[in-house]
């Protein structure tokens, strides 16, 4: 129901994903994907989204980078075989 509310209020929303913690339990954080960068910028500049008539603060989501490092040659982008 939350996803439907977000998509009905914000036209450019493509996907709504509830983020999980390391134990795979739902957190209070939601990732919202937009199909236009300008729509994302507008929401970030405003600083909040309204969901179920409640204002929620928004921040840009930057996923954790994963870098492969070979334990044999210490090279990047691969593992040793």
Buried (B, 14 or more C-beta within 10 A) or exposed (E): EEBEBBBEEBEBBEEBEEEEEEEEEEEEEBEBEBEEEEBBEEBEEEEEBEBEEEEEEBEEEEEEEEEEEEEEEEEEEEEEE
